[in-house]
Amino acid sequence: MMRGVERRATLPRRVALIVAVSVAGSAAFCYTLYAILGLAIISSGVGGVIAFWAPLVTPLVVTPVVMVPLERSRRRSVDLLAQVESARAQLATEVAERQRAQERLEYEVRHDPLTGALNRRGFFEVCQSRPAVPMTICTVDVDEFKAVNDTMGHMAGDAVLCALADTLRSCVGERGWVARLGGDEFVVLHLDESAGHAVGTRLAGWRVSLGGGQSCWVSASVGSSRLDVGASVDRALSAADHEMFLDKRAKRVRTADRSELPARLLRLDEAETT
């Protein structure tokens, strides 16, 4: 509203300036022409009066009649262009927001909300579009994960899962993908055929920070299988699962006293330092 008031106040000043310039230009042109033609504009009679006042009065009368509508039309055009530009900017913002929302939706559909790893759908989509080279599939399962939840609580269990996902991502780098298929079951798809050994070594035991000055040590069982070009992903997963369960069974056999296993897995740093 204030902008409209300012424009209405500016319009008379702009027209008055144009009128003044028109009058001055008309007088200068006409009087110069009279001089060139040798006409005496200061003379008696109607002709002399008309010759003197016509260059002054004509633009004074005609210019406002012509310029006021033109100026108003120009103002409307400027306002219309401003509205179009505002609408365009608003539309661009809405399109960008919708695109970001679409990208977030696509990300959420293909990723696990807790760990940020691929979910089952995202993993199988990657498998369908994988490079045409032999690859390795590794299945990973946290040892005694139930003991983590029962002893430390579900928040600690979530921290372990997130730490496992981060550790796996650091292992595969840019040459592989990490997915959480459900629960504490993770899978790695890697371009390196020796990835199974590297992942198994890394997950033999690592420290997980639980916050509040607490942390625990956990381990994971790992199985791996070769995935040839055109081979069935389900069969490779089954083979890796079988090897992973053999690894888990071997760990259980090596445990002399099962009743002490949770305490062995969940050694609190603060308890060890006291």
Stockholm file with secondary structure:
# STOCKHOLM 1.0

chainA/1-274         MMRGVERRATLPRRVALIVAVSVAGSAAFCYTLYAILGLAIISSGVGGVIAFWAPLVTPLVVTPVVMVPLERSRRRSVDLLAQVESARAQLATEVAERQRAQERLEYEVRHDPLTGALNRRGFFEVCQSRPAVPMTICTVDVDEFKAVNDTMGHMAGDAVLCALADTLRSCVGERGWVARLGGDEFVVLHLDESAGHAVGTRLAGWRVSLGGGQSCWVSASVGSSRLDVGASVDRALSAADHEMFLDKRAKRVRTADRSELPARLLRLDEAETT
#=GR chainA/1-274 SS CHHHHHHHHHHHHHHHHHHHHHHHHHHHHHHHHHHHHTCCSSCSSHHHHHHHHHHHHHHHHHHHHHHHHHHHHHHHHHHHHHHHHHHHHHHHHHHHHHHHHHHHHHHHHHBCTTTCSBCHHHHHHHHHTCCSSCEEEEEEEETTHHHHHHHHCHHHHHHHHHHHHHHHHHHHGGGEEEEEEETTEEEEEESCTTHHHHHHHHTTCEEEEEETTEEEEECEEEEEEEECTTCCHHHHHHHHHHHHHHHHHHHHHHCSCGGGHHHHHTCCHHHHHC
#=GC SS_cons         CHHHHHHHHHHHHHHHHHHHHHHHHHHHHHHHHHHHHTCCSSCSSHHHHHHHHHHHHHHHHHHHHHHHHHHHHHHHHHHHHHHHHHHHHHHHHHHHHHHHHHHHHHHHHHBCTTTCSBCHHHHHHHHHTCCSSCEEEEEEEETTHHHHHHHHCHHHHHHHHHHHHHHHHHHHGGGEEEEEEETTEEEEEESCTTHHHHHHHHTTCEEEEEETTEEEEECEEEEEEEECTTCCHHHHHHHHHHHHHHHHHHHHHHCSCGGGHHHHHTCCHHHHHC
//
